[in-house]
Amino acid sequence: MQLPILDQHQRPLRSLRLSVTDRCNLRCGYCMPEERYAWLPKAAILRYEESIALVAALLPHGLRKLRITGGEPLLRRDLTDLVVGLDALRASSPNSPGLDEIALTTNAVHLEDLAAPLKRAGLDRITISLDTLKPDRFLEMTRRDELDRALRGLRAATASFEGTKLNTVVVRGENDDELADLLRFGAEHDVEVRFIEYMDVGGATRWSMDSVVPASEILERIAAAFGEPRPDSAPRGAAPASRYLLPSGQRFGLIASTTRPFCSSCDRARLTADGTFFTCLYAAEGADTAPTLRDHGAEAAARLIADTWQKRSDRGAEARAASIDRAALAGADELRSRPHLEMHTRGG
Ligand SMILES: C[S@@+](CC[C@H](N)C(=O)[O-])C[C@H]1O[C@@H](n2cnc3c(N)ncnc32)[C@H](O)[C@@H]1O
């Protein structure tokens, strides 16, 4: 059996975020602030067979976990076909490494009718992105009037799947007064809520440090509403969320991607819908795997990915945090990093 590949900081390539489309049906201000975008041409987008062959070829290099993302992945037609193909890549014996987990990240707007078929196709888990429970605010934050459909999607997910999670990006002045309501909603619907710090990535062209609510402050506010949370000591591998338990026993997570980045344990890579491989959300450049995949096959493309990973030395979020600190010390008001690569193309 081949040894898993490691990068320059000894991080394995265990987990891949597979973006299946760059299109989205919402226009969240922190991700896709413009109304119109130049979408990837259809011919450039990897076909499901190509993605499945590539994932299969990455398994001997150590890949174990896959997260289907986008854009909004449920906009891609026949997504269940992809899941069926990926489900066939599960480990068949201890000596034949296979996929351990197939997860999906979605805004849930199209989930109501798809949750049960996705479960039958072999999907393990769903994470739903939802930033508010207020219809007016949902419209303001996403510029689409889709809260009802998203909530129906969420209910369908919890009916079909165990362990559904809800991710909320906390933006100061926009939804930071809803932390307690979202936690109560999580308890009611048996979903683990994870609050994410607003990151200076992708289309976050309005990002400023002032709009970030640091995880430490989120924790203080939750403590004020529910009593002191205690850290949850259950082991979690390289998962980015720090988990806590409320006095009631309810579990929640904090993802301090801006103030306490977790680069040292980052085993996540990203593949865009057109096959560009990124080793970091903050990376300026990726490796274009599509020509290799189409001309020389999946194993050659997997070798290109493995070579790229082995050269990886990035600690993008930490470097970003350090530059925020430097700019703050220097009193600079222009804190946004350059260049910016769109989160919706590279699968947040
Ligand atoms: C880009 S979306 C793609 C998948 C799917 N459309 C969804 O809504 O989950 C993935 C995640 O990235 C998060 N995200 C996008 N821009 C962000 C930013 N500037 N800061 C923090 N999280 C962000 C979204 O909230 C979402 O949870």
The ligand as an SDF file (V2000), in Angstrom:
LIG
                    3D

 27 29  0  0  0  0  0  0  0  0999 V2000
  -19.1130   29.4840   -0.5570 C   0  0  0  0  0  0  0  0  0  0  0  0
  -20.3570   28.4920    0.2510 S   0  0  0  0  0  0  0  0  0  0  0  0
  -20.5370   27.1760   -0.9140 C   0  0  0  0  0  0  0  0  0  0  0  0
  -21.5120   26.1070   -0.5490 C   0  0  0  0  0  0  0  0  0  0  0  0
  -22.9810   26.4400   -0.4410 C   0  0  0  0  0  0  0  0  0  0  0  0
  -23.4870   27.3700   -1.4080 N   0  0  0  0  0  0  0  0  0  0  0  0
  -23.3260   26.9330    0.9570 C   0  0  0  0  0  0  0  0  0  0  0  0
  -23.9870   27.9760    1.0870 O   0  0  0  0  0  0  0  0  0  0  0  0
  -22.9560   26.2600    1.9180 O   0  0  0  0  0  0  0  0  0  0  0  0
  -19.5010   27.6830    1.5630 C   0  0  0  0  0  0  0  0  0  0  0  0
  -19.4130   28.4330    2.8550 C   0  0  0  0  0  0  0  0  0  0  0  0
  -18.5340   29.5270    2.7270 O   0  0  0  0  0  0  0  0  0  0  0  0
  -18.9790   30.5220    3.6090 C   0  0  0  0  0  0  0  0  0  0  0  0
  -18.3750   31.8130    3.2670 N   0  0  0  0  0  0  0  0  0  0  0  0
  -18.4090   32.4420    2.0850 C   0  0  0  0  0  0  0  0  0  0  0  0
  -17.7690   33.6360    2.1660 N   0  0  0  0  0  0  0  0  0  0  0  0
  -17.3210   33.7500    3.4420 C   0  0  0  0  0  0  0  0  0  0  0  0
  -16.5810   34.7400    4.1530 C   0  0  0  0  0  0  0  0  0  0  0  0
  -16.2040   35.8820    3.5810 N   0  0  0  0  0  0  0  0  0  0  0  0
  -16.2930   34.5110    5.4480 N   0  0  0  0  0  0  0  0  0  0  0  0
  -16.6710   33.3490    6.0490 C   0  0  0  0  0  0  0  0  0  0  0  0
  -17.3600   32.3760    5.4340 N   0  0  0  0  0  0  0  0  0  0  0  0
  -17.6950   32.5640    4.1430 C   0  0  0  0  0  0  0  0  0  0  0  0
  -20.4680   30.4690    3.3900 C   0  0  0  0  0  0  0  0  0  0  0  0
  -21.1950   31.0750    4.4120 O   0  0  0  0  0  0  0  0  0  0  0  0
  -20.7220   28.9820    3.3600 C   0  0  0  0  0  0  0  0  0  0  0  0
  -20.9550   28.4990    4.6730 O   0  0  0  0  0  0  0  0  0  0  0  0
  1  2  1  0
  2  3  1  0
  2 10  1  0
  3  4  1  0
  4  5  1  0
  5  6  1  0
  5  7  1  0
  7  8  2  0
  7  9  1  0
 10 11  1  0
 11 12  1  0
 11 26  1  0
 12 13  1  0
 13 14  1  0
 13 24  1  0
 14 15  1  0
 14 23  1  0
 15 16  2  0
 16 17  1  0
 17 18  1  0
 17 23  2  0
 18 19  1  0
 18 20  2  0
 20 21  1  0
 21 22  2  0
 22 23  1  0
 24 25  1  0
 24 26  1  0
 26 27  1  0
M  CHG  2   2   1   9  -1
M  END
$$$$
